[in-house]
């Protein structure tokens, strides 16, 4: 997606949908890629680390699911 500046082979998009994803999922992927590009550019330009601290692990309720 990034290499082709947002253009993707139509067959690739068809396979994405065939795997069970929808247009909302495709938008989510585009947003994630955009966020990653922006964070990489910010770090490259400023050297400011922007990784967030890990959230504490949640306790399990004992219910297996």
N, C-alpha and C positions, 0 to 999 in steps of 0.2 A: 504494500500500500504506500509506504513512504517512498520507495524507489520510483514508483510510477506516479507520484504526486496525486494520489487519490484515485487513480484509475486502476481497475482490477479486471482481470479476464472474466467475462460473463459466466464461464463454466465454473470458476472458483466461487463466485457468488451463489450460483445454483447449488453447488456442493455444500456450501455453508448452510443454506436454507434446508437442504435435504438432510443434514445432520440434526435438524430439529430447532435451529435458530430462526429468528424472525427479524424484521426490519429494526425493531427496538434493540435487539442484540447487536446488530450491525452498527447502529449508532453508538452503543456502549463501547464497541471495539475502537471505533474512530476516536471517541473521546479519550480512551485510555492511551492510545498512540499519541494523540495530541498532548496530553498531560506529560507523557514521558519525554517527548521532544522538547517541550517548554522547560521541564526541569533539567534536562541535559544542557540546554543552551544557557540557562541561568548559572549552572555550576561552571560550565566552560568559560563564561564571561567574568564571573565574580570569584570563583573558588569557594563560594559559600556552600557548605553541605546542606542539602535540603531533605535528606532522608529523615523520616520521622522516627522517634523512638518506638520500639516494639511495644505493643499493648500487652498488659499482663495476661497470662494464660487464664482462661475461665475454668472454674471448678466444675467438675462433672457432677451431675445430679444422681448418678448411680443407675440411671435408666439408659440401657443400650438401645441404639436406634439405628 
